[in-house]
Amino acid sequence: MLFAYFLKDTVEGIALVGEIPGNLPPLSSPDFSLETIKSLAPEAFAVALLGLIEAVSISRAVATKSNQRINSNQEFVGQGISNIIGSFFSSYAGSGSFTRSGINYEAGAKTPLSAIFAAIFLLIIVLLIAPLTAYLPVAAMGGIILLVAYNLVDFHHIQIILRSNKSEAAILIVTFLSTLFLELEFAIYMGVLLSLVFFLKKTSTPEIPTMSINVDNKTHKRHLINIQKKPVKQCPQLKIIRIDMSIYFGSINHIQDRISHIVENEHIYPIMIDASRINFIDLAGIEALVSENSILKKHGGGLYFVGLKSSVYEFIAKSSFIKSIGPDHFFDSKGKAISDIYHKMLDRDMCRSCPSQIFKECNE
């Protein structure tokens, strides 16, 4: 700054930051007209999304280095409140700052008071020292910002992502290149949409293993086991499966295909579902399961659910799913479910000649 000041009359071409207005921004009232909202909504959404992503990214980067835990929800609420209040003081849309947070961390800041002191000092600078910024070279300011930002880039973590996870590596590369060559808001949308695509791809094909009864040789207790882990015998009249993920609009086609495969190829119509690993069932999933149960009923079978979590059971009860299928199709214990299905649905003549006889009821 000093060199720029003394050489201002002899050297040309030094780009300077320029003088900052030495007064506080005036009070203002946001324009809530429908026309303004329509014209600003797309860009405003992109800016808000960028602000939230930036804030979380900064907090995670710093938390990783300082071994702290972060609360993303609290950060989002804070960002929202600050921008709502700032809109009445002619403020720009604000978020966390990579450079300011990096400087804070490198300086040894431990508490939010550092941000408060930084704001106070900034206020003093704006009011008293603003004219001096007219001689601050842009190159010097850019160098400081780039140096601090470079120290926040976790190259080691990037290498791990590129080596270990192809989907996350694709998201990283696409978002990075989009930021360089496309408009910023479009790059943000690209990263978010690509993340959603990979998430839907992963969750749309849940594992649905076939289960059967296994008897412990020491305790003689019976429990369900994945037949891929141990080749145990199966009941030829009752199919037991387990769904290892939530049932929602993205995964229901895969689940329906699995049920149809059992019906068409194995000709088994009572199907018991171990639902202990299902965390959520949405309305599309409920409608599809009701339809599958109706098809199985025509063949003398049905869908039976065991071990639903209380939160899932409460939701499906409110949506009339239990009423549509029937309360007698839901069980808390596997033993009770097998006993009821055995006495109501299975052919006793086939049970007598069955070589498996894996249930306790088979020997009664």
Secondary structure as UniProt FT lines:
FT   HELIX           2..6
FT   TURN            7..10
FT   HELIX           34..66
FT   HELIX           72..86
FT   HELIX           87..89
FT   HELIX           98..106
FT   TURN            107..108
FT   HELIX           113..124
FT   HELIX           125..129
FT   HELIX           130..135
FT   HELIX           138..152
FT   HELIX           155..164
FT   HELIX           166..181
FT   HELIX           184..203
FT   STRAND          210..215
FT   TURN            217..219
FT   STRAND          222..226
FT   TURN            227..229
FT   STRAND          239..242
FT   TURN            249..251
FT   HELIX           252..261
FT   HELIX           262..266
FT   STRAND          270..274
FT   TURN            276..277
FT   HELIX           283..298
FT   TURN            299..300
FT   STRAND          302..306
FT   HELIX           310..318
FT   TURN            319..320
FT   HELIX           321..325
FT   HELIX           327..329
FT   STRAND          330..331
FT   HELIX           334..345
FT   HELIX           348..353
FT   HELIX           360..363
//
